[in-house]
């Protein structure tokens, strides 16, 4: 009865005192790191740092909360970190976060979810060791009810973590040793379990709270193995370190286990003395314990973080909508430009086709006049009963017309073909006006007439004008010269006659002849303009009347074409 009163008194004194002082207790390093993590995350969110920086801060806060046992909060921050790493497509960081999530899910007993998370981590990473580490954890959890089957996977992870030692993998090493210790205990190999727990002590020697907790675990194993002396020694170390480091709650937990061991060993006096010692040190211990979490501080900053998260999400949404609008606007402008380009291209295409049609039309205008004159010549030969000349004329005429028709749809023709047609034409006109003129042709020998192109049927009208409006009025002695020579990058065609000249020819013409001559010259100029417009050429024509006495009359026509090869 007295013992019960004593225990109740101690429980009433210690329990409420500690509870009123703080709801939970965390080690100084973790308390300080928790505050730092919260403040750093708040600053990152407020200052609008990069997604990577914010995600990293989420992850750091989550790790701190995991150590404190705040698994739900830690999971929420890991989810936020994962979303941002996913946004920036950083698969390696996503894999690391997935592994941390798997560890929480495993602690919470959500084995299937943990298997899935470990599997995702292995799938996303490119690090072969990390992939094997997670794959082993998947297989370990799949054999959770079979410790013997689990053991090789845990051992392989320990080997991997020891081979490629990295400071950031300390939590993985601690977890692996814990897993192996648990397997050892299930298989009743307490010595191996203590060995693995001692390995954890080596890993966490600079972390007082974790050291205290592991010492308590070691004590439990010793106690289960009936090694009371070692159990008490380990618990005493745990208790002394908790008092030294100023960890009220951890000291209380170690004290409770010590008292339990003393009770089992029928050492109630030592238990009461230990409680008395603890009560004496409790008040100064609580006052000096700077590691007790200020819940209001943490909650206030959590609320601030939540608000900043909402603002960041809203900002991202506004940016996304703005970008969407910009993309739609740019897309619309591009479509309009494409449509305009299509319209302009179609317009230019139609315009070009119209010009080509107009060019063909102008070219074909010359043919009826030539045909009419030729038929008159045939009629004249027949009227003179000169059937031989008429047949000869018709033969040459048909050959010329065939050549003209074959090339009628072409804007350009080889110079050799054009010269051949011009010769046939001049031969026909000479047959008709044999007593009026003779003609000469002079083609520069350096010209490759088969590979040089000239506008089709543009020279012939100038020869026709020279004959019909200049030379045919002479009684005799008419001379028509056709010369073709290169001039730099141009081809110069010179047509020179010693006919009656432009002035006198106009005086002799009827009104109809004047209109036809004017139309023929206009046709030529229009064709030149169309050719220049369609093909970007620079074709020119110059018509000059010779100035001299009555004996030195005539016209010189100069046609210049770009030298097209």
Beta strands, then each sheet from edge to edge (+ up, - down):
strand 1: 412-414
strand 2: 437-443
strand 3: 453-455
strand 4: 478-487
strand 5: 490-497
strand 6: 540-545
strand 7: 555-562
sheet 1: 1+ 3-
sheet 2: 2+ 4+ 5- 7+ 6-
end
